[in-house]
Amino acid sequence: MHDDDRLDTGQAVRDTLAPLKTVNRELYDRAVGHVLEGVGPAGGESEICSALEALPAEEARRLNDLLDEPGPDGRKGFTSPDVVAQFAALHPGWTEYAAERARGVVYAAADPAAIARLGRVLLAVTREVTLDYYDGDSGERVTADAVPQGVPAWLALVVNDAAHLGYGWSRAVPAREFIETRWTPDFVRDVAVSGDVPEDAATSVTLTVLLERHAPLRNDFDKLVDTAAGRDFLNRHADVVAVAAPLLTTAGKIKTVAFLSRDVSVHGRLLAQLAVDDQRRVRVAALAELARLDARTQTGLLAPHLLTAPVRALREVLAQLTGLDGGPERIDAALSAIPDDADRAATLRAVAERGRALREPVAGLEVPAPRPVPPDALPPDLHEALTGLATGAFFSTCALSEGLQDLTDARDVLVVLADHGLPDPARRLTSVLIRDGLSEADAERWWPLFAERLDLADEYLELLPGPDRAAGPQATAAMLKILAHFPVIPDVLVPRLTGLALSDTRYRRGARRVLAQHRVARVSAERGLRDGAPMTRASAAEWLAELGEADIVVALRAALATETSGLVRSVLARAVEVADAGTTPEPGWFPLELVPAAAWDPGAPVPPQVLRRWFPRALDELGRFREKAEELGVPREDVDAWLGIARSSAVLNTRGSGPVVGRLGGPVLLPPDARLPHEEPDDEWAPDPLVATIDLGALPDGATNLPFPGSGTLMLFATPAWGETTASAMYVPANTPVEERHLEFDPDGYIDADEFTREVSGDLHVEYVASLPDYGVDEAYAPHRLADIPGDPSVHRLLRTAWDRVLGGDSRRLPDIELGGYPHENEGDGDPVAYVSQGTDIDGWVLLATWKPSMDGFESSTIYWAAPQDDLAVGRLDRVRSDDHSNP
């Protein structure tokens, strides 16, 4: 045990287990004695744990709360002062977080065997070891099992708990400093052995529990390994690391690569094995670290895998070998050794030939000579960042990026990386800094480097399959921006560019701009009109119109005459219209007779005049939705199912350019004998102020998924208040005599009346868009969801993430008012329509409208109106219900 006088292990164990007194005082005494000394009758630990495991789930949860929730996350709940006071009567001196502080002392001072015994007792109460985290891909809170395969659950519990108390965000733990120095990998191994993990398996178990990752960010857990002692342990047991690491999850492998980065030469064989892993993220991470070795070592480590690794996993290895001295020769040697493997030989041969072509000089591509900057002439922050990039030490990506902005040519710093022994400094530098979002100034700075390294440009242009594309940083758009600065476009890059130009991805327009003056542009576009895939033909028609050549309309009309796909005919018709007029193709109107039939929901067709205006934007957004969903690995049938439940909606904005169909606020114009919803007789105060007035006659039939009357006025009323919003709606038939109703608005302390008046003012311009489900569901708090959304909830999260990315993610701005469609909700509260309709005997509720206020204090609030669908057709709005989702 630790001999620091400040740490009383016995008292710490008694305080840690004090909540057991609420179950049985004898059980508490036996558990304390067992943890401290291992005393008790034969089978004592088993009896203690069995008694705790037999407790009802609710009782176990209560105990877990009093124990301050041991494990990766620590305490998340709240214990009332009354409960703390009542428990203090059983255990004098007990305070809030007492158990958490006491466990910290145990981990700092108790011997390994006592810690192992405590782990088993705690596990009998917690029942599981889980970790809650925010998943950026799905946009949801996720609960993950934090027990790696092959690791005892009690060991995972105490290691996670110690990391949390020693390095996490938990309240002041007096023993924190001792935990930080004591809990090395060797100590974790001691705890494992003391808890009966076999000696010959203890090192592997220790490495697995420390290297595995069940969440993207575990800074507290990383610090158990990211130390001098951790580095030494990994190097001493490199042979065991090489066996354990390939069995980890993707996140665990990537974290292991990061830990090994400071000793690449020690772990080179493992990194080479991970460089042909089945997950691209792992391959890219491993190759980035191997790139710091000399060319001879890299080729020696990687070349053997050319004969054995799955062909699909060789893409990145082949690219890296091609750029290394001796790499092409090793590829040729592998070719001669695999005559019976046709697929492997074809892949290696294609890469070898393409690699040689990418190294050939390009006529007319004149590149200015580099002007290397001496290392001592660089700003200190930039020099430090470059040194870190080369050596694997910590460095600031921001300092690297900002430092390069003072240079006119990115090649000027390559000499610094080469001086540190990097065999391919250009690859290392670009792998960190080339990302979508590159500025024009940056593109001007980078183009000479890529003009000399067409192999790197080719890699960034390759559009990988969906899951692989989503696995790495997006840089295709950045590469297209860089290529726009090339004096001439090398022929060797044209196939990649043509493929992008004819795709339905967001990169197609950038690729077309790069190819605009190339001789193959028109030929490739016309060839695309004859492609077997409808989306390729549609993209080709769009591209031909963009070229703007005088006689292009002949080819377009010929294609239109034989085209059978309704989608492609629509795009061709628009292209003919643009080519005839000599204008720039932008989303606009199609000839009505050529608009394909469409339906948003079964039995609810979209009228052509609406689809005509909506179609270009929807084609782009829904096409990008499909692309992003497939990048996330969603099966095509699930993507098709979601596209099949798309709804039309009308977005209304004061900052728009479409037709005016109403206004925010305005006078309250009602029939003389009508009352506002919830208005009391002789009341001088408005129950809710007017938010918007909308002329339904200005909306075409089918503009939304709602069966509105074809004329009349819709008025939306609401009083924003966190969690207490009230809202209502009224419908006034057309040609009904009305008079202005003057009522004061009582803001009730939430908002200022003048500020509200400023908020709800201005004409509303309409635009018609597609709408897909856009709300999160936290199953613990909001189990309701729309019953007609197909697929598994796990697929829902991925599809919603794809749609969120199409709409702009966190940076998107929601419309002022939206009519119909699906709700937008990001707090996990689920579908507000399903929520407000609970407990009613009325079927067929739909989202009537959504309002996103922007006044102070309500920027994160969204207000929803819902109504029975059948009521809307007859203008009945007295049964409207409302909900608000806020994150104040």
N, C-alpha and C positions, 0 to 999 in steps of 0.2 A: 504494500500500500504506500501511497505518497505520504511523506512525513511532514508536510507543511502544517504548522500548528493551527492555521486558520481553517483547515479542512477537517471536519469531524465526520468521518465516514459513517459511523454507527448512527449518529443523529440524522444524517442525510438519508440513509436507507429508511429509518423510521418515518421521516417526514414524507419521503417519496411514496411510501405504501400506506400512509395514514388513511386515505379514502377507503381502504378495505375495512376499517372499523365500522363503517356504515352497513356492512354486510354481516360481519361476524367478528367479534373481538378475538376469539380464539384463532380464526383463520388469519387475521392480521398478525398475531404474535408468531404463529408458525411460519408465515411467509417471511417476516423480518429475520427470524432465526435462521431460516434456510438460506436466504440471500447472503447474510453476513458470514455464516460459519458452515453452511451446508449441513446443519444439524437437523435432527428429526428422525422419526421412524423410517424404516425401509419403505421406499416408494413415496416418501414425503412430498417430493416435488410433484410427482404425478398426481397425488391426491389434491394438493393445493391447486394445481392448474386445472384439474378436472372439475373441482368445485367452482372455479371462476368461469370456466367454459360452459358450465351448466346454467349460469345465470341467464334470466330472460334478456332478450336483446335490449329492451328499454333500460333495464338496470345496468347492463354493460355500458351503454352509451352514457348514462349518468356518471358511472365510475370513470369512464374515459375523460369526461369533461373535468372532473375533479382532479384527475391526474395530469391535467393540462395537455392532453392529447399527444402522447409520445409519438415520435415519428418524423418524417421528412418536413411536414408543414408546421408543426407546432400547433399551439392553441389558436383556433379560429373563432370559437364561440365566445359567449359572454356569460359569466357567472354573477348572479345578482348579489349585492351586499348582504341581503338577508340569508342566502344560502351560505355565504362565507362565514357569517356570524354564527349560524347554527352549527356549522361544522367545527368552528373554533372552540365550541363548548365541548366537543368530543376530543379534540386534539389542540390543547392550549398553544397559542402562538401562531396558529395557522392564519395565513393571509393569502390574498389573491396571488397567483403564480408561485406559491410556495413549493409545489411539487416540481415545477420546472427548474427552479433554482436549486432544489435539493438534488435532482438528477444530475445537474451539472457538477455538483461536488462528488457524487458517486463516480461519474465518468473520469473525473480528475484525480481521484485518490484511491478508489477501491481496486483490489487486485483483479486481474482478468477473469478469474473463476467466478468472483462475486458478480461481476458485470454480466457474465454469461447467464448466471442463475437469474439475475434481475430481468434480463431480456426475455427469458421464457415466461416469467410471471407476468410481465407487462403484455406480452403477446396474448396471453390467455384472456386479458381484458379487451385489448384493442381488436382482437380477432383477425386483423388484416393489417398490411402495411401499404398504404396508398399515398399517391401524390396528386394534388390538384394543380393544374396549370392551364394557361391560356394557349390554345393551339392557333397559331397564326394562319394555317392553311384553311381551317374550317371556321375560324372566328368564334369558336365556342370554348367554354370551360370544359376541360377534360379531366377525368379521374383515371389514373393509371396505376396498375399494380407495380409496386416498387421492389418486389422480390425477384432478383434475377434467377434464371434457371440454374439449378444446382446449388443454390445458396440457401442455408437454413433461414426460415423467416425471422427467427429471433435475432440472428446475426444482422440481417438487413435492417431490422428495427433499431438495434442499439447503434449501429454505424450511422444510419440516417439521423437518429436522434442526437448523437454526439456532434455530428457535423452541423446540425441546425443550431444547437446550443453554443457550439464553439465559434461558429463563423456566420450564423444567420442573423435574422433581424430580431430575434427574441429579446425580451426585456433583460435588464442587467443581470448577468449570471456571474456571481462572485468568482467562480472557478474558471471563467472563460480562458484566462491566460494559460492555465495549466492544461486545459483540454487542447489548446492549440499546439503546445509543445509535446504533449504526450501521445496524441492519437496519430501516430505514424503508421504506414503500412505494416511495419514489423509488429507494432502493438496490436493492430487489428488481427494479425495472424495469431498472436498469443491468445487473444480472446477467443478466436475460432477453435484453437486446439484445446483451450481450457473448457470449452463447451462441447467437447467430444467430437469435433471434426477431425477425421483421421490425419495423422501427421503427413502422410504422403499426398494428401489432397488439399492440405491447408493453404499452400501458396496459391494454387489455382483458384480456390474458393475466395481467398483474399483479393486476388486480382480481379475476379469477376464482380465482386460486390463493389469494388472501388472504381472500376472502369465502365461498368454498364450504366446506361443513361435511359431513363424513361420519360424525360422532359428535356426540351431544348436547352434550357438555362438552369444550371445548378451550381451557381458560384460558390455556395457554401460547401457543397460536396467536392468541387474541384480542388479546394484548398487542402483536402486530406492527401492529395497526390502531388499537387503542383508546388512541391517543396524540395529542398535538397535531399531530404530523407526519402521522399517519394521517387525522385529521379534515381537515386542510388538503388532503391528496391527494384525498380523496373530494369535497370541495367544488370543487376546481380542475377535477376531471374528472367533474362531475355528469352531463354529457351521455353519457359512456361508461358510468358506473354505471347510468344509466337503460336502456342497451341490454344490459349484462351481467347485471344482477340478475334479470330475469325468466327467464333461462335456467338459473338455479341450482336445486338441489334445494330441497325444502321447508325443510330445516334451514338451508341457505344463505340463503334469502330471509328467514327469521325473524331470523337473525343480522345480515343487512344492515339490516333495519328497526331493530334495536337500535343499530347503528353510526350510522345517520342520525338518530336521535332527537334529538340535540342541535342539529341544523340542519334542522328540519322545513320551514322556509320555503324553503330552498334545494332540497330534494328533494321538494317537495309533489306534483308531477306523478307521480313514480315511486311515491310512497306511495299515491296515488290509484289507480294502475294495479294495485298489489299488493293494494289493498282489494277488488278483484274477481278475485283469483287463484282458481284452481280448488281450492285447499286452504284449508279454513276456518281453520286455525291461522295461515296467512299473512294472511288477510283480517282476522282479529281483531287481530293484532299491528299491522298497518298502520293500521287505524282508530283504535286506541288512541293512536297517535302523532299522527294527524291531528286528534284531538279537542282537542289543545292549541292549534290555530289558531282564529281568530275564525270566527263562523258564516258570514259572507259568503265568506271564503276557502274554507272547507270545502265549502260548497254549490257554489261555482264549480269546484272541483276534482272533486267527485264526480258532480255532475249529468250531465255529458256521457256518463258510462259507463252511465247508465240506458238509453241508446239502442243501445248496442253490446255490452255485457258479456253473457255467458250468464245466462239468467234465474235459474238455480240459484245463481249467485255474487252475486246482488243482495240476498239476504236481510238481511245485516248492514248494507249500505250504506243500504238503505231504512229500516231501523230508526233508524240514526243521523241520516239526513236528516229523518225525521219529528219528531225532538226539537229540531231547529235552527230558529231564526228564519229564515223564508224557505224552509225545506226542503220543506214541503208544497206550496208554490206551484211549486217546481221540479219536483216529482213530477207535479203537474197539467199543467205545461207539456210534460213528456215524454209524458204521455198523449195530448195533442193532436197530437203529432208522430209517433205510431206507429200510425195507424189500421189498417194492414195486418198488424200483428204481434199476433195474437189472444192468444197465450200471454203475451207481454210486457205487453200492455195489461191483461189480467186480473190478472196479478200486481201491477202498479203500482196498479191501481184498488182491489184488495182491501186492500193495505197502506195506501193513502191513507185509505180509509173507516175502516179499523180504527184508524188513528192518530188520526183525529178523534174516534172514539168513546172512545178511551182518555183523551182530554183533557177529556171532558165531566165536570161535577161529578156525584157519586154521592149520591143521597138517603140520609141516615142515616149517612154516613161522615164523622163529625166528627173533624177532625184538629187536635190542639193547635197553637197558634201557635209557630213556631220562636223560639229565643232565641239569636241569633248571639253567639258569644264573640269579643270583640276579639282580634286576633292577639297583642297584647302580653300578654294574660292567659292564653295557652296555655302549657303546659309546653314548654321549649325543644326537647326531643326530638320532640314531636308537631309543633311548628311547622316544624322542619327537615324532617321527613318529608313534611308537606303541601306545603312549598315544592318538594321534590324531585319529588313526584308531579305538580305543576303544570308544572314547568319541564323535566323530563326529566333532571335531575341525579340522582345516586345517592341513594337513600333506603332506610331500613330498614322493610320491611313489618311486622316485629315491633313496632317503635316506633310505627308508625301504628296497628296493631291494639290494642296495649296502651294507647296514649294515649286512644283513643276509649272505653275501658272506664271512664274517669273521668267520662264525660259521660252524660247521660240521653237525649240525642237526637242521632243522627248528623248531622242537618241543621245543628247548631250550628257546624260547621267549614266549611260550604260557602262562607261569605263569604271565607275565606282563599284558597280555590282560585279564586274569582271575581275576587279582587283581582289575581291573576296573569294575568287575561285569558282564563281557560277559559270557553268559551261554554256548556258543559254539565258543570258540576262534579259533579253527582250521578252521571252516567254514569261519569265517570273514577274517582270514589271507589268506587263499587260494583263496577266491573270488577276492582279489585284485592282487595277484601276479602270479597265475598260468595262463600262456598264451603260445600260440604256439611261438616257438623261444627259449624255455628254453634250456640252455646249459647242457652238460653232467654233469658238476660239480654241477649245480643246481639240476639236477635229483637225483644225489647221496645224496644231502642234504635233499631232500623232501621225498624220498621213505619210511623212517620209519614212518612218519606222516600218509601217505596214507595206509601203511600196518596196522596201527591201526584204520584207518577210511575208510574201504572198501566202505562204503556208499557214501563217497565223490568221491572216485575213480570211482564208478559205475555211478555217475551223470555226471562226465566229459567224460565218454566213450559213453554215450547215444547220438546217432546221431539223432538230432531232425529233424522234417520236414523242408523243405527249408526256408520258411519265418522266422520261429523261430530260425533256425540255424544262419541265417544272423543277427538276432537281438541282439546277445550277443557276447562277446569276444570269439575268437576261442582258445580252450584249449585242444582239443582231441589229437593232435599230442604231446603236452607236456605230457599228461597223459600216452601215449604209451611209451614215452621215460622214464618216471619214472618207469613204470611197468617193463621195461627191467632190472631194478636193483633188483627186487624182487627175493629172493632165490627160491621160487616156486610161480606159478600162482594159486590163489584160484579158485576152481571150480565155485564159485558163479559168477565170472566175465567172465567165458568162453563164455556164450551166447552172451554177448555184443561184445567180441573180435572176435568171429566167424562171427557175422554179419558184422563187419567192414572188416574182412579178405576177405569175399566173395562179398564185395560191389565194385562199380566202382569208389569209391572216392579216394582221395589222401592219405587216412589213411590206405588203405588196406595192403600196404607193411609193415608199422610199426606194424600193428596188427599181421601179419604173423610172423614177427621176434619175437614178444612176445610169440606166441604160438608154436614156432619152436620145442621145446622139450616136449610139452605137448602131452599126449596120444591121444587127440581128433583131432590133426591137420590133419592127413591123412584121418581119417574117415569123418571129416567135409568137407574136400575138395572133396572127392569122392562123398559124398552126394550132394554137390553143382553141380556136373556134371549132376545130374538128376533133377535139379530145373527147374521150368517152365519158368523162366526169362532168355532170352539169355545172358544178361550182367552178371548174376550170374554164368551161365555155363562157360562163357569166363573167368571170374575171377577165378573160381575153377580150370580150366585148367592151368592158369598161376601159381596158388598157388602150384598145384601138381608138376609142373616142378621145381619150386623153392625148394621144399622139397628134390629133388635130390636122392630119394631112388631108389635102383637098379631095382626093379621090377615094378616101377610106369608106365613104358611105356605100360604095358599090359592094364591097366585101360584106359590110354589115347587112345590107338589104338581102343579099344572096343567102347569108346565114339565117336571117329571119324567115325567109320563105320556106326553109326546110326544118327549122327547129321545132321539136315536139314538146320540150319541157316548158311548162308555164312560167317557171321562175326565170329561165334563160331568155324566153321571149320578152318578158318584161324588161330585163336589162338591155337586151338588144334594141327594143323599141326606144328606150331612153337614149341609147347610144346613137341611133339613127337621128333622133330629134336633135341631139347635141351636135352631131356632125353636120347636119343640114344647116343649122343656125351658126355654126362656127364658134360656139361658146364653150366655156370650160365646164366639164361635167361636174355637177354638184347634185346632191339629193334633191329631187324635185318631183314634177308631175309626170305620170305615165299616161299614154292614151288609154281611155277607159276600156275600150274593147279588148285590150291586150292584158289587162290586169287579171292574174289568175284568181280563181275562186278560193276563198279561205274561210275558216271558222275558228273562233276563239274557244268556244265551249260547244259540246254537242248540241246541235239544234240552234245555235246562235251564229249565223253567218255574218261576216264583216262586209258591209256594202262596198262596192268598188270605189265610190267616190272617197270613202275614208281610207281604204287600203292604198289608193293611188297616192295620197299624201304621206301616208305612214310608211309605205313599203321600203323606200331607200334606207331610211334610218334603221328600221327594224331588221332589214337584211344584214346591215353591218353589225348591229348590236347582237342579234341572235347568232350570226355567224361567228362572232368573236366569243360568244358564250360557249358554243360548241367546242371551239378551239381550246379555250381555257379549261373547260370541264375535262376534255380528253387529256390535257396536260396533267391534270390532277389524278388521272387514272380511272375516271368514271367510265364504265362500259357504255358503248354507243346506244344500247337499247334504253338505258336509264336517261341518257341525254335526250333521246327522241321522246321519251315519255314526258319529260318536263316541257319540251318545246310544244308538246300536244296540249298542255294545260295553260299556255300563255293567254293572257287577257289583254284586251285593249283598254287603255285609260287615257284621259285627257289631263295634261299638266298645264296649269295656269300660273303664269308669272307676270309680275309687273315689269320685269326687265326683258321680256321676250319681243319677238318681231312678228308673230303670227296675228291672225285676226283677233280683235277685241271681242270677248264674249261676256264680259262682266267687269266687276270692280271689287277691290277690297273695301270693306266698310260701306259708307254711303248712307243716305237717308233710309229710314225704316218706312217703307211704303206698304200699307196693309189696307184691306177692305175696312170700311168704317166700323163694322160690327165684329171684326176679328180680334182675337187676343193672341199675344205671344205665348208660346209654350211656357207653362208654369207661372204666367202672370196672374196676380191676384186682382180682384175688382178694386178700382180706385187707387191702384198702386202707382206711385210716381217714379218708382225705380224699375229699370229694366232687369228682368231675371238674369239675362245674359246679353251682352252687347253683340251687335251685328259684326260678323267677321267678313262675310263675302256675299255678294249678290250676283247671281249667274243667270244669264238669259238662255234657257234651254232651247229656244228656237234657233239660236245661233250655232248649236251643235248638230252636225249631221246625224241621221239615224245610224246607230251602231258605232258612234265615236268612242263609246265606252262599252264595257260589258253590262251596263245597267239599263233596264227597260224604262228610261225616262219618258214622260210625256213629250210629244213633239214640239210643244210650245209652253209658254209660261215662265215663271221666275222661281228659282231656287234660292232660298236665303239660309245661310249657316250662321248660327249663334254659338258663342262659347265664352266662358270665363276661365282663363288659365289659372291653375293653382296646383302646386305639386301634390299629386296623388289625390286631389280633391276637385279636379276640373269638372265643371258642369257644361253641358252643350246640348243643343237642340237644332231643329231645322223646320222650315215652313215652305210650303209650295203655294204660290198664287197663280191661278189659271190666267191665261192670256185674255186681254180685253176686260178684265175685272176692274171696276172703278176702285181706286185706292186713294188714300190720303196719308200724309206724313204723320207718323206717331212720334211725339217728342217725349222721350223718357230719359231720365238721368241714369248714368252708369255708376254703380257703387263698386269700386275695385276691391273692397274688403281687405285692404292691407297688403295684397299680394303685388299689385302693379299700380302704377300711376295712370290715372285716367287720360291725361294729356299724352303720355307716352304710348298708351294703347291706341289713341286716335291717330298718332303719327304712324304707328305700325300698320294699321289697316287703312291704307289709302293708296290709290293708284289704279289704273286700268289693268285688267287681267287679259294677257295675250295667251292664246291656246296653241298647244302643239299635241299631236297624237303620237303615242309611244306604245311599245310593248311592255307588258308587266309580267314578271315571274315572281314566285314566292321569295320574299326578302325579309324574313323575320327569323330570329333565333328561338330555340326552345330549350330551356333548362328543365330537364325532366323532373328535378326535385321540386321545382316551384311552379312549373307551368306545363302540366302534362297534355294540355289541349293543343290540338293542331287541326288543320283542315283535313277532313277525312278523305278528300279526293286527291291528295297529293300522293303520287305513286312512289314506290321504292322504300328501301330501308332507311331509318333515321340517319345512319352513318353516311349513306349516300346523299341524303338531304343536305347535310352539312357541307359536303364537297361541292354540290351543285350550287348551293347558296353562295359559297365562297367564289365560285367562278362568276356568277352573276354580279356579285359585289365588285369584283375586279373590273368587269366590263363597265360598270357604272362609275368607277373612279375610286373605290375603296373609301378610306377615311376622309379623303380630300373632296369627295363629291358634295355638291350642294343640292339638297332636295328642293322641289318646287314649292312655291308659296302655298298653292292649293292643288290637290290632285283628286280627280273624280274617278271612282272605280278602281280597277286593278287589284293588286295585292298590297298589303300593308308593308311599310318600311319600319323595321324594328331591330335594334342592335343590342338589347340588354338581356336577352334570354327569357323575356316574359311571354313569348309565344304569340299566337295569332289573336289580336284584340277582338276580332269579330267572334271567334269561338268563345272568348272569355265573356263578352257582354251578353251573348245569347244563351249562356248556361242558365238552366232553371226555367226557361220559357217552353211553352208548348207550341211554338211557332217554328216551322221549318224554313230553310232557304234564306238564311241571313247572308247579307253581302256587305262589303265595305262601300259605304256611300261616298265618303270624302276623307281626306287627310289634310291637316294644316300643320305647317312647320313654322312656328313663330320665331322671331329673331331678336326680340327685345331683351334687355338686360335681365339675367336670371333665368331665362327660359330658352336659351340657345340650344339646350340639349333636350328639349321637350317636343313631343309630337302628340297631336290630338286627333282622335279618330271618331267619325260618325258611322254607325252601322244601322241597317234597317232590314226588315223582311223584304225580299226581292219583289214579291207580289204586290206589296204596298206601293212601290215606286211607280209601277205602271199606271196607277190610278191617282197618283199625286198625294197619297196618304203618308204623312210623316209624323203623326202623333206618337208612333211607337218607336221612334228613333232612340237608340241608346248610344252612349259615348264612353270612351276610355282614353286615358292619357298615359304615356310612358315617358318617364323623366329620369334624368341622371344629374340631379342638382349638384 
